[in-house]
Every structure is written in structure tokens, then in C-alpha cells.
């Protein structure tokens, strides 16, 4: 295993908003809020212990399996090559090591520059812990779950604070009035490198939207549309429509006109976003991993087709307009954009630091065989 930082730095922490968590019995390594165990990564007098490292391995194993393989853990997934001689295993382990390195360096910089946590930041950590306790039904239940990962509530809280130092350091250097404050060139570059513009056509080939007597779509109490299964006869008709639509697109038919004619998804958002929907890999929870994969691998001007289990989707990729020309409505599609730009700019900053990886310790936690976190909120 090797840690190809120049590759990882391009994607490190692009999914900031997402928070997740070897059933090895590491209880002997866990003290009362002290992260014991052998050092896994070292920078000067600071270190990432194996307790912290194995927590991140479990956490990000669960996250990346969800994003890239529908939460299915298979040998073939880990050995699949993203590019020549570089597998998903390489990619995810590199991601974890690069993230751990940034936390480690931030631990030192946090002290060097005399930084401290604000009351709001402390409250944020406390809220995360309290929400976990509530979701698990009490401290004892949560501690039992954490014990399977060699943790308890106190050690998890300690990890949360170490992670928070990374955010504090990024804000100190790259936030408002920071010595490396983000500028418009940084925003434009990140936007061009990470976002896509798309329009799509939905044909419900497995289910259909439920409607009332007046033909209005029915939603549940959360505003989510309700569906019902298609009959076999209806499925055959949808297959015919998909075939006809694909032929018309291939023959050079106007995609927007075909969308208006065939799409079974509401089109009202195209009134607000006439030039297309702007999305990135961070939006997989809103649009689905199939959509993100399709649009990211499609050339501008081309289209892709995929089935997400309930619909066949034709998605076409369009040119991005300049960031400076985005409307206020379009900018709202760029969720957490400012924070993501800061993190992206900080990647190059952290890449200049050299740390020592203890490969014998890292090897104890093989991502292919270790048990991933069972709950995405830890």
C-alpha cells in the first residue's frame, strides 16, 4: 500500500457535510478519554494513535461503500481499478491517511498559534455527542456500540475535538481576514473543477407517482412523493417509450424539447434554472450516486442513460457558466460552497508538511477485512 498524496489532495474531504463512523476488542487501549495505543502517524511531538486511525478506517469504509458500491462490501470492489494500478482500496486508504495527516498537523498548528475553541465550537461537539446518546437510547447503549470499535463516549468526544482543530486551523488561515484568505480566483477554480451542469429526462419504468382524483401528485407528511408499482402491461409500454426516446436523442433530437415531451418528473425547477441544474459529488444524497457517476463521466454535450431502480434516466451534460455569472438562485445550489473552497485551498497547504507513517501499525487495520461502522451518524 502506498499513500499517493498528489492524487488524494484533489478529492480530500469533498464530502465535508457528511458525518459517519474488525470487530477487534481494543478495550485495553481505551482509557477515560485518553487515546492510547501505538502511534500510527507522527509529526514532531504529536501523533495519531491507532485508536483514532482504526476509528477513521471503520468510519470511512462505511461511507465510501455507501457512495461507491451501494453499501455492499465485496473483494471485487476493493480490487477494482480507478485508474491504472490504482484501486478503490488504494484510493480510500490514501484518503484516510491524508485526512489523518491534516488532523495531526492541525493539532500542532492549533497549539503553535495559540488557538482555542469558541463556545459555539464546544457546543457543536457537545451537541454531536448528545444527539448520539439520544439516538441510541442512552449512554450505556451507545458505549456498548462504541466498545466494538475500541471507543467509549469520552474517547469519541476526544476525537471530535481533534477533528475540530482541523476546522479551526482552516478558518484561521483561510477564513475571513486569514493570511491565506479565499479569493474569487479560488472560488472560480474550485467551481470549474468540481461542478457539473445537467438536464435530465425521467421515465418511470418500475413505479409511477401516485395521484389523487384530480391528477395531483400525492406526498407523505415529509413532502416526499408516493409511488406505486407498475403493472406488467404498463412496464412494457414504458420500455417502448424509452426505446423511442433513445432513438430520437441518438438521431439528434433537441434534448430540451424531448424532456418537455417525455419526462415524467416535474419540470418546474427549470423555470428557476433554465440553463440546467448545477451539482457536484457532494450532492449524491439529493440526486443519487448513479446520477453523480453518470454526469461526472459524460463529456459536455453528450448524454448518458442509467436505471436507478425505479426509473430510466437520460442525463445530458452542459457547459458551466462562469461562477461570477451565476444567479443568486443558482448559487444556492452550491451547498457549503465557501467551506469547501477553504478546504480545497488548504489541501495544498497541508501537502507541504511531512509526517511519519508507521506502516506496521497501519497494516493492523486492513480496510478489506475490518468491520465498518454500523451506524452512519457516529
C-alpha positions as CSV (number, residue, x, y, z in Angstrom):
1,X,0.0,0.0,0.0
2,X,1.3,3.5,-0.8
3,X,-0.1,6.9,0.0
4,X,-0.2,8.9,-3.2
5,X,-0.9,12.3,-1.8
6,X,-0.8,14.2,-5.0
7,X,-3.8,12.2,-6.2
8,X,-5.7,12.3,-2.9
9,X,-5.2,16.0,-2.4
10,X,-7.6,16.6,-5.3
11,X,-10.5,14.9,-3.5
12,X,-9.7,15.1,0.2
13,X,-12.7,15.9,2.3
14,X,-15.0,16.9,-0.6
15,X,-17.9,15.4,1.4
16,X,-17.4,17.6,4.4
17,X,-21.1,17.7,5.3
18,X,-21.4,14.0,5.6
19,X,-20.7,12.6,9.1
20,X,-20.4,8.7,9.6
21,X,-18.3,6.2,11.8
22,X,-12.7,-5.6,12.7
23,X,-14.7,-6.1,15.5
24,X,-11.3,-6.0,17.3
25,X,-11.6,-5.8,21.1
26,X,-9.4,-2.8,21.8
27,X,-10.9,-2.1,25.2
28,X,-7.5,-2.4,26.8
29,X,-6.3,0.5,24.7
30,X,-9.1,2.8,25.7
31,X,-8.7,5.0,28.8
32,X,-11.1,7.5,30.3
33,X,-10.9,10.0,27.4
34,X,-7.3,9.1,26.6
35,X,-6.5,7.9,23.1
36,X,-4.0,5.2,24.0
37,X,-2.3,2.6,21.8
38,X,0.7,2.7,19.5
39,X,1.4,5.7,17.4
40,X,0.1,5.3,13.8
41,X,1.2,8.6,12.3
42,X,3.8,11.0,13.9
43,X,4.6,14.7,13.4
44,X,7.1,16.1,15.8
45,X,5.8,15.6,19.4
46,X,2.3,15.0,18.1
47,X,0.7,11.7,17.0
48,X,-2.4,10.0,15.7
49,X,-2.8,6.8,17.8
50,X,-4.0,3.5,16.4
51,X,-7.4,4.0,18.3
52,X,-8.0,7.2,16.2
53,X,-6.8,5.6,13.0
54,X,-8.9,2.5,13.3
55,X,-12.0,4.6,14.0
56,X,-11.5,6.5,10.8
57,X,-10.9,3.3,8.8
58,X,-14.3,2.0,10.1
59,X,-16.0,5.3,9.5
60,X,-14.8,5.9,6.0
61,X,-15.1,2.3,4.9
62,X,-18.8,2.6,5.7
63,X,-19.1,6.0,3.9
64,X,-17.2,5.0,0.7
65,X,-19.0,1.7,0.4
66,X,-22.3,3.6,0.6
67,X,-21.2,6.2,-2.0
68,X,-19.4,3.9,-4.5
69,X,-20.9,0.4,-4.1
70,X,-24.4,0.7,-2.6
71,X,-23.1,-0.3,0.8
72,X,-22.0,-3.7,-0.5
73,X,-18.7,-5.0,0.8
74,X,-17.1,-7.3,-1.7
75,X,-13.5,-8.3,-2.6
76,X,-14.1,-7.3,-6.2
77,X,-14.9,-3.7,-5.2
78,X,-11.6,-3.2,-3.3
79,X,-9.6,-4.6,-6.2
80,X,-11.4,-2.6,-8.9
81,X,-9.0,-0.1,-10.6
82,X,-10.0,3.6,-10.7
83,X,-7.0,4.2,-12.9
84,X,-4.1,2.0,-13.9
85,X,-2.6,0.2,-10.9
86,X,-4.7,2.3,-8.5
87,X,-7.7,0.5,-6.8
88,X,-10.6,1.6,-4.6
89,X,-8.6,0.2,-1.7
90,X,-5.6,2.4,-2.6
91,X,-7.9,5.4,-3.0
92,X,-9.8,5.1,0.3
93,X,-6.8,4.2,2.4
94,X,-5.0,7.2,0.9
95,X,-8.0,9.4,1.7
96,X,-8.0,8.2,5.3
97,X,-4.2,8.7,5.7
98,X,-4.3,12.2,4.1
99,X,-7.2,13.2,6.3
100,X,-5.4,11.9,9.4
101,X,-2.3,13.8,8.4
102,X,-4.3,17.0,8.2
103,X,-5.8,16.5,11.6
104,X,-2.3,15.7,13.0
105,X,-0.7,18.8,11.6
106,X,-3.6,20.9,12.8
107,X,-3.1,19.6,16.3
108,X,0.4,21.1,16.2
109,X,-0.6,24.3,14.5
110,X,-3.6,24.8,16.9
111,X,-1.1,24.9,19.8
112,X,1.6,26.8,17.9
113,X,-0.7,29.7,17.1
114,X,-2.4,29.7,20.4
115,X,-5.8,28.9,19.1
116,X,-8.8,27.9,21.3
117,X,-12.3,26.7,20.7
118,X,-15.1,29.2,20.8
119,X,-18.2,28.5,22.9
120,X,-20.0,27.7,19.7
121,X,-17.4,25.1,18.6
122,X,-17.5,23.4,22.0
123,X,-21.3,23.4,21.9
124,X,-21.1,21.8,18.5
125,X,-19.1,18.8,19.8
126,X,-21.4,18.5,22.8
127,X,-24.4,18.5,20.6
128,X,-22.9,15.7,18.4
129,X,-22.4,13.6,21.5
130,X,-25.8,14.3,22.9
131,X,-27.6,13.6,19.6
132,X,-25.8,10.2,19.5
133,X,-26.8,9.4,23.1
134,X,-30.4,10.3,22.3
135,X,-30.5,8.3,19.0
136,X,-29.1,5.2,20.8
137,X,-31.4,5.5,23.7
138,X,-28.9,6.2,26.4
139,X,-25.2,6.3,27.3
140,X,-24.9,2.6,28.2
141,X,-26.3,1.5,24.8
142,X,-24.0,4.0,22.9
143,X,-21.0,2.9,24.9
144,X,-21.7,-0.7,24.1
145,X,-21.8,0.1,20.4
146,X,-18.6,2.2,20.6
147,X,-16.9,-0.6,22.5
148,X,-17.0,-2.7,19.4
149,X,-14.7,0.0,17.8
150,X,-12.4,0.2,20.8
151,X,-14.0,3.5,21.9
152,X,-16.3,5.0,24.5
153,X,-18.1,8.3,24.7
154,X,-15.2,10.1,26.2
155,X,-12.7,8.9,23.6
156,X,-15.1,9.6,20.8
157,X,-15.5,13.2,22.2
158,X,-11.7,13.5,22.2
159,X,-11.6,12.5,18.6
160,X,-14.3,15.0,17.7
161,X,-12.2,17.8,19.4
162,X,-9.1,16.7,17.5
163,X,-11.1,16.9,14.2
164,X,-12.4,20.3,15.2
165,X,-8.9,21.6,15.4
166,X,-8.6,21.0,11.7
167,X,-11.6,23.1,11.0
168,X,-10.3,25.8,13.4
169,X,-6.9,25.9,11.7
170,X,-8.5,26.1,8.2
171,X,-10.6,29.0,9.4
172,X,-7.6,30.7,11.0
173,X,-5.5,30.6,7.8
174,X,-8.2,30.6,5.0
175,X,-11.2,32.3,6.6
176,X,-12.1,35.9,6.7
177,X,-9.0,38.1,7.3
178,X,-6.8,35.0,7.3
179,X,-3.3,35.3,5.8
180,X,-4.4,32.9,3.0
181,X,-8.0,34.1,2.8
182,X,-10.0,32.6,0.0
183,X,-10.4,34.9,-3.0
184,X,-12.5,35.0,-6.2
185,X,-9.9,33.1,-8.2
186,X,-10.0,30.3,-5.7
187,X,-13.8,30.2,-5.9
188,X,-13.8,30.1,-9.7
189,X,-11.2,27.4,-9.9
190,X,-12.9,25.1,-7.4
191,X,-16.2,25.6,-9.1
192,X,-14.9,24.7,-12.5
193,X,-13.1,21.6,-11.2
194,X,-15.9,20.2,-9.1
195,X,-19.3,21.1,-10.5
196,X,-21.4,19.9,-13.5
197,X,-24.3,21.3,-15.3
198,X,-27.1,18.9,-16.3
199,X,-30.6,18.4,-17.5
200,X,-32.3,15.1,-17.4
201,X,-35.4,13.1,-18.5
202,X,-37.1,10.7,-16.1
203,X,-39.2,7.7,-17.4
204,X,-40.6,5.7,-14.5
205,X,-40.1,2.2,-15.7
206,X,-40.7,0.3,-12.4
207,X,-43.0,2.6,-10.5
208,X,-45.3,5.5,-11.0
209,X,-46.2,8.6,-9.0
210,X,-49.4,8.3,-7.1
211,X,-52.0,10.9,-7.9
212,X,-55.3,12.0,-6.4
213,X,-58.7,12.1,-8.3
214,X,-57.6,15.5,-9.8
215,X,-54.3,14.2,-11.1
216,X,-52.2,15.9,-8.5
217,X,-49.2,14.1,-7.1
218,X,-49.6,12.7,-3.6
219,X,-46.8,13.3,-1.0
220,X,-46.3,12.0,2.5
221,X,-46.1,14.1,5.7
222,X,-42.5,15.0,4.8
223,X,-43.3,16.2,1.3
224,X,-41.9,13.1,-0.4
225,X,-43.7,11.8,-3.4
226,X,-45.5,8.5,-3.1
227,X,-45.1,5.7,-5.6
228,X,-46.9,2.5,-6.7
229,X,-45.7,-0.4,-8.8
230,X,-46.4,-0.5,-12.5
231,X,-48.4,-3.4,-13.9
232,X,-46.6,-5.6,-16.4
233,X,-48.5,-4.1,-19.2
234,X,-47.5,-0.6,-18.1
235,X,-43.9,-1.7,-17.8
236,X,-43.9,-2.9,-21.4
237,X,-45.3,0.5,-22.5
238,X,-42.6,2.3,-20.6
239,X,-39.9,0.2,-22.3
240,X,-41.4,1.1,-25.6
241,X,-41.2,4.8,-24.7
242,X,-37.6,4.5,-23.5
243,X,-36.6,2.8,-26.8
244,X,-38.4,5.5,-28.8
245,X,-36.8,8.3,-26.8
246,X,-33.3,6.9,-27.1
247,X,-33.7,6.7,-30.9
248,X,-34.8,10.3,-31.0
249,X,-31.9,11.5,-28.9
250,X,-29.4,9.5,-31.0
251,X,-30.9,11.0,-34.1
252,X,-30.1,14.5,-32.9
253,X,-33.4,15.4,-31.4
254,X,-33.5,18.6,-29.2
255,X,-32.9,17.3,-25.7
256,X,-35.0,20.1,-24.0
257,X,-37.9,19.5,-26.3
258,X,-37.8,15.8,-25.7
259,X,-37.6,16.4,-22.0
260,X,-40.7,18.5,-22.1
261,X,-42.4,15.9,-24.2
262,X,-41.4,12.7,-22.3
263,X,-40.1,13.4,-18.8
264,X,-42.4,12.2,-16.0
265,X,-40.6,14.3,-13.4
266,X,-41.9,17.7,-12.5
267,X,-40.2,20.4,-14.7
268,X,-40.9,23.5,-12.6
269,X,-37.3,23.9,-11.3
270,X,-36.2,24.5,-14.9
271,X,-38.1,27.8,-14.7
272,X,-35.7,28.8,-11.9
273,X,-32.7,27.1,-13.5
274,X,-33.2,27.4,-17.3
275,X,-29.6,26.7,-18.0
276,X,-29.6,23.5,-16.1
277,X,-29.1,22.1,-12.6
278,X,-25.6,22.6,-11.1
279,X,-24.4,19.7,-8.9
280,X,-21.3,18.1,-7.6
281,X,-20.2,14.9,-5.9
282,X,-21.3,16.4,-2.6
283,X,-24.9,16.2,-3.8
284,X,-25.1,12.4,-4.0
285,X,-27.7,12.3,-1.3
286,X,-30.0,14.6,-3.2
287,X,-29.6,13.2,-6.7
288,X,-28.3,9.7,-6.1
289,X,-24.9,8.1,-6.7
290,X,-26.0,6.9,-10.1
291,X,-26.7,10.4,-11.3
292,X,-23.3,11.7,-9.9
293,X,-21.4,8.9,-11.6
294,X,-23.3,9.4,-14.9
295,X,-22.8,13.2,-15.2
296,X,-19.2,13.1,-14.0
297,X,-18.2,10.6,-16.7
298,X,-20.1,12.2,-19.5
299,X,-18.5,14.7,-21.8
300,X,-20.0,18.1,-22.3
301,X,-22.7,17.9,-25.0
302,X,-23.2,14.1,-24.6
303,X,-25.7,12.2,-22.7
304,X,-25.8,9.0,-20.6
305,X,-28.5,6.6,-19.6
306,X,-28.9,4.7,-16.4
307,X,-31.6,3.0,-14.3
308,X,-31.8,3.8,-10.6
309,X,-34.2,1.0,-9.7
310,X,-37.4,2.9,-10.3
311,X,-36.8,5.0,-13.4
312,X,-34.7,5.1,-16.5
313,X,-32.9,8.4,-16.7
314,X,-31.3,10.2,-19.6
315,X,-28.9,12.9,-18.4
316,X,-27.1,15.4,-20.6
317,X,-24.1,17.4,-19.5
318,X,-23.9,21.1,-20.4
319,X,-21.2,23.8,-20.2
320,X,-20.9,25.5,-16.8
321,X,-21.4,29.2,-16.9
322,X,-18.7,31.3,-15.1
323,X,-19.1,31.4,-11.3
324,X,-19.2,35.2,-11.5
325,X,-22.3,35.0,-13.8
326,X,-24.3,32.7,-11.6
327,X,-27.7,34.0,-10.4
328,X,-28.4,34.1,-6.6
329,X,-30.8,31.1,-7.1
330,X,-28.0,29.1,-8.8
331,X,-25.5,29.9,-6.1
332,X,-28.0,28.4,-3.6
333,X,-27.4,25.1,-5.3
334,X,-23.8,25.2,-4.2
335,X,-24.3,24.0,-0.7
336,X,-21.5,24.7,1.7
337,X,-19.5,26.2,-1.2
338,X,-17.4,28.6,0.8
339,X,-16.4,26.0,3.3
340,X,-15.5,23.6,0.5
341,X,-13.3,26.2,-1.2
342,X,-11.5,26.8,2.0
343,X,-10.8,23.1,2.5
344,X,-9.7,22.7,-1.1
345,X,-7.2,25.5,-0.8
346,X,-6.0,24.1,2.5
347,X,-5.1,20.8,0.8
348,X,-2.1,22.2,-0.9
349,X,-1.1,23.9,2.3
350,X,-1.1,20.6,4.3
351,X,0.6,18.8,1.4
352,X,3.8,20.7,2.2
353,X,4.1,19.0,5.6
354,X,6.0,15.8,6.1
355,X,4.7,13.2,8.6
356,X,5.9,9.8,9.5
357,X,3.5,6.9,8.8
358,X,4.0,3.8,11.0
359,X,3.2,1.3,8.3
360,X,3.4,-1.7,10.7
361,X,0.6,-0.1,12.8
362,X,-1.5,0.9,9.8
363,X,-1.3,-2.6,8.5
364,X,-3.2,-3.9,11.5
365,X,-6.3,-2.3,10.2
366,X,-6.9,-3.8,6.7
367,X,-9.8,-1.9,5.2
368,X,-10.9,-5.0,3.2
369,X,-11.4,-7.1,6.3
370,X,-12.1,-4.7,9.2
371,X,-15.7,-4.3,10.2
372,X,-17.1,-0.9,9.1
373,X,-19.1,1.3,11.4
374,X,-22.6,0.1,11.8
375,X,-24.2,3.5,12.1
376,X,-23.6,6.4,9.7
377,X,-24.1,9.0,12.5
378,X,-21.1,8.0,14.7
